[in-house]
Amino acid sequence: MTRFWWVRHGPTHEKNFVGWRDVPADLSDHARIARVADHLPASAVVVSSDLIRASATADAIARNRTRLPDHPDLREFNFGAWDGMHFSEVADRDPILSRAFWETPGDLCAPDGESWNAVAARVNAVVDDLIASHADQDIILTAHMGVIMTQIQRASGSTAYQAMGHHIDNLSITGMSYGPQGWALGPINHIA
């Protein structure tokens, strides 16, 4: 069985949409980072999104674990024109689209951005490659809220809308596994 330990990156303190904008994480809470690192399996390999907030978080929790290269396909949603805007500005700019984007996730995307289905497809491909190359191992993936939600959908068999209903805190851990019986969803948003 291959076990996945999804860790959401440290907080950015941003109040606006943050997709592919490369903003740093606040990793000053050393005690919490140590608790996260202690909670994760010591023999796991670590892989991260290539955005600095996730990559730096992975470096902080990696300790002596094998650190795989960062992967650009583990990035957060590309919010396109909405990236850097406040939610209220997005609602004013694209009132119908912005509401539908959250209520009927699937093929809708922000202007010049990407859809739920596009993100899920690119993340699924990375996860499938990890299953093939690291079968029956523990894998820590440091990524983003939207990315983790796509994998909750996959592991639980839920709809995208249902998966989006989960709260994913910064530095939380969401577990899932893949084995002969298929996917199994573990704890979501565990705070170490």
Secondary structure, 3 states (H helix, E strand, C coil): CEEEEEEECCCCCCCCCCCCCCCCCCCCCHHHHHHHHHHCCCCCEEEEECCHHHHHHHHHHHCCCEECCCEHHHCCCCCHHHCCCCHHHHHHHCHHHHHHHHHCCCCCECCCCCEHHHHHHHHHHHHHHHHHHCCCCEEEEEECHHHHHHHHHHHHCCCHHHHHCCCCCCCCEEEEEEECCEEEECCCCECC
